[in-house]
Amino acid sequence: QVQLVESGGGLVQAGGSLRLSCAASGSIDSINAMAWYRQAPGKQRELVATITSGGSTVYADSMKGRFTISRDNAKNTVYLQMNSLEPGDTAVYYCHAEIVRLGYTYSYWGQGTQVTVSS
């Protein structure tokens, strides 16, 4: 089985920073794209950023310049560095990965980590 375990969420004041981590473990041949999504109360889940196995990144417009996604392929881990946080960034942040097992690609989600930004 495969697990994605997120960490690094918490409470921070506006203008502060947080770094989220998500480690994949289990029976993994390789990992294709990894991504971070977020879901605020009463809103739909939205893409924050995605990164390919080769390191190419895509960001949602509202996160460009403030958030940085990166990954360590040797550790099967993806990171999200969040700077200049705003109260509007308050949400549950979810990790997503496309994981190859026995020749097939599967979609996995982490359990989510709460980020709360106070004004």
C-alpha positions as CSV (number, residue, x, y, z in Angstrom):
1,Q,0.0,0.0,0.0
2,V,1.0,3.6,-0.5
3,Q,0.7,6.5,2.0
4,L,1.2,10.2,1.6
5,V,1.9,11.9,4.9
6,E,1.8,15.7,5.2
7,S,3.4,17.8,7.9
8,G,4.3,21.5,8.6
9,G,0.9,23.1,8.9
10,G,-0.1,25.4,11.8
11,L,-1.1,28.9,12.9
12,V,0.9,31.8,11.6
13,Q,0.4,35.6,11.5
14,A,-0.2,37.4,8.2
15,G,3.1,38.0,6.5
16,G,4.7,34.9,8.0
17,S,6.0,31.8,6.4
18,L,5.4,28.0,6.6
19,R,6.9,25.0,4.9
20,L,4.8,22.0,4.2
21,S,6.2,18.6,3.5
22,C,4.6,15.5,2.0
23,A,6.4,12.1,2.1
24,A,5.2,9.1,0.0
25,S,6.0,5.7,1.3
26,G,5.1,2.1,0.5
27,S,5.3,0.0,-2.6
28,I,6.4,2.6,-5.2
29,D,8.1,2.1,-8.5
30,S,8.3,5.8,-9.4
31,I,6.4,9.0,-8.9
32,N,5.3,11.2,-11.8
33,A,3.7,14.6,-11.0
34,M,3.3,15.7,-7.4
35,A,1.1,18.6,-6.4
36,W,-0.4,20.7,-3.6
37,Y,-4.1,21.6,-3.4
38,R,-6.0,23.5,-0.8
39,Q,-9.6,23.7,0.3
40,A,-11.0,26.6,2.4
41,P,-14.3,26.2,4.3
42,G,-17.2,26.4,2.0
43,K,-15.1,26.4,-1.1
44,Q,-14.0,23.8,-3.7
45,R,-10.6,22.3,-3.6
46,E,-8.2,24.2,-5.8
47,L,-4.7,23.6,-7.3
48,V,-1.9,25.5,-5.6
49,A,1.1,24.2,-7.5
50,T,2.4,21.1,-9.3
51,I,5.8,19.7,-10.1
52,T,6.9,17.0,-12.5
53,S,9.5,14.4,-11.8
54,G,11.9,16.5,-13.9
55,G,11.3,19.6,-11.8
56,S,9.0,21.6,-14.1
57,T,6.5,23.6,-12.1
58,V,3.1,25.3,-12.5
59,Y,1.5,27.6,-10.0
60,A,-2.0,29.1,-9.6
61,D,-1.9,32.7,-10.4
62,S,-2.6,33.9,-6.8
63,M,0.3,31.9,-5.5
64,K,3.0,33.0,-8.0
65,G,5.9,34.8,-6.3
66,R,4.8,33.8,-2.8
67,F,4.8,30.0,-2.9
68,T,7.5,27.6,-4.1
69,I,7.0,23.9,-4.8
70,S,10.0,21.6,-4.8
71,R,10.7,17.9,-4.5
72,D,13.4,15.4,-3.4
73,N,13.0,12.4,-5.7
74,A,15.4,10.3,-3.6
75,K,13.1,10.9,-0.6
76,N,9.8,10.7,-2.5
77,T,9.0,14.0,-0.8
78,V,7.4,17.2,-2.1
79,Y,7.6,20.5,-0.3
80,L,5.7,23.8,-0.4
81,Q,7.4,26.9,0.9
82,M,4.8,29.6,1.6
83,N,5.9,33.1,2.2
84,S,4.0,36.4,2.7
85,L,1.0,34.4,3.9
86,E,-2.4,36.1,3.9
87,P,-5.6,35.3,5.8
88,G,-7.0,34.2,2.5
89,D,-4.5,31.4,2.4
90,T,-6.2,29.7,5.4
91,A,-7.3,26.3,4.2
92,V,-6.6,22.6,4.5
93,Y,-3.6,21.8,2.3
94,Y,-3.6,18.4,0.5
95,C,-0.7,16.6,-1.2
96,H,-1.4,14.7,-4.4
97,A,0.9,12.3,-6.3
98,E,0.7,10.2,-9.4
99,I,2.5,7.0,-8.3
100,V,3.5,4.1,-10.6
101,R,3.1,0.7,-9.1
102,L,3.7,-2.5,-11.2
103,G,3.4,-0.6,-14.4
104,Y,0.2,1.2,-13.6
105,T,-0.3,4.8,-12.5
106,Y,-2.5,5.6,-9.5
107,S,-3.7,8.8,-7.9
108,Y,-3.1,9.3,-4.2
109,W,-4.0,12.0,-1.7
110,G,-2.7,12.9,1.7
111,Q,-4.9,13.4,4.7
112,G,-4.5,17.1,4.7
113,T,-2.8,19.6,7.0
114,Q,-4.4,22.7,8.4
115,V,-2.9,26.1,7.7
116,T,-4.4,29.1,9.5
117,V,-3.3,32.6,8.9
118,S,-4.3,35.3,11.4
119,S,-4.7,38.9,10.6
